[in-house]
């Protein structure tokens, strides 16, 4: 992971890191073999810096942690979900553009 502003999640700590977070949380569900995941990685790192203190950023490797993606019905990656007050506030699947992601973040 390129940024120290991004939390690496596991099934075990998902609820404490995301559901109980005081800030909205963007979770990037990804895998190392996923080309589109790698493509949006630098954008996620950059936005984690821009939104530092406003939105928490986290990544979950779906290969290492299959339980949580299953809970949210994730069938394709990358999937980005924004949680606010422990609930899903917005969700998008696939490699999206920076402007689309910024619009999602600005809504929360």
C-alpha positions in Angstrom: 0.0 0.0 0.0 1.4 3.3 -1.0 -0.2 5.6 1.5 -0.1 5.6 5.3 -3.5 7.3 5.1 -5.1 4.0 4.1 -6.1 1.3 6.5 -5.7 -2.4 5.5 -8.8 -4.3 6.6 -9.5 -7.9 7.6 -12.7 -9.7 8.2 -11.9 -9.7 11.9 -11.5 -5.9 12.2 -14.0 -4.7 9.6 -16.7 -3.8 12.1 -14.5 -2.0 14.5 -12.6 -0.1 11.7 -15.6 0.7 9.5 -19.0 0.2 11.2 -17.9 2.0 14.4 -15.8 4.7 12.7 -16.6 8.3 13.5 -15.8 9.5 10.0 -17.3 8.2 6.7 -15.2 5.3 5.4 -14.4 4.5 1.8 -13.6 0.8 1.5 -11.8 -0.4 -1.7 -12.5 -4.1 -2.2 -9.6 -5.3 -4.4 -7.2 -8.2 -5.3 -3.6 -8.2 -6.3 -4.3 -9.9 -9.7 -7.0 -7.3 -10.6 -5.9 -4.9 -13.4 -8.6 -2.3 -12.9 -7.9 -2.4 -9.1 -4.3 -1.5 -9.8 -5.3 1.2 -12.2 -7.4 3.1 -9.6 -4.9 2.5 -6.7 -2.9 5.7 -7.3 -6.1 7.7 -7.4 -7.3 6.2 -4.1 -3.9 7.0 -2.6 -4.1 10.6 -3.8 -7.7 11.2 -2.6 -6.8 9.7 0.8 -4.3 12.6 1.2 -6.8 15.2 -0.1 -9.7 14.0 2.3 -7.4 13.3 5.3 -9.4 14.0 8.4 -12.7 14.1 6.6 -13.0 10.6 5.2 -11.2 7.4 6.3 -9.8 5.3 3.5 -9.5 1.5 3.7 -8.6 -1.4 1.4 -9.7 -5.0 1.7 -8.1 -7.8 -0.2 -11.0 -10.1 -1.2 -8.7 -13.1 -1.7 -7.4 -12.8 1.9 -10.8 -11.8 3.4 -13.7 -13.5 1.6 -16.2 -13.1 4.5 -16.9 -9.4 4.4 -17.3 -9.1 0.6 -19.8 -11.9 0.8 -21.8 -10.0 3.5 -22.2 -7.1 1.1 -22.9 -9.2 -2.0 -19.7 -8.1 -3.8 -19.4 -10.1 -7.1 -16.9 -8.0 -9.0 -13.9 -5.9 -8.2 -12.9 -3.2 -7.8 -15.9 -2.3 -5.7 -15.8 0.9 -3.7 -18.3 1.3 -0.9 -18.7 4.4 1.3 -20.0 3.8 4.7 -21.5 6.5 6.8 -22.6 5.9 10.4 -21.9 2.2 9.8 -24.4 2.0 6.8 -23.7 1.8 3.1 -24.1 5.4 1.8 -22.9 4.8 -1.8 -21.4 2.0 -3.9 -19.8 1.6 -7.3 -18.2 -1.3 -9.1 -15.5 -1.1 -11.7 -12.7 1.3 -12.4 -14.2 4.8 -12.2 -12.9 8.2 -13.1 -11.5 10.6 -10.5 -14.3 13.1 -11.0 -17.0 10.4 -10.4 -15.2 9.3 -7.2 -14.8 12.9 -6.0 -18.5 13.4 -6.5 -19.3 10.3 -4.4 -17.0 11.5 -1.6 -18.3 15.1 -1.6 -21.9 13.7 -1.2 -21.0 12.3 2.2 
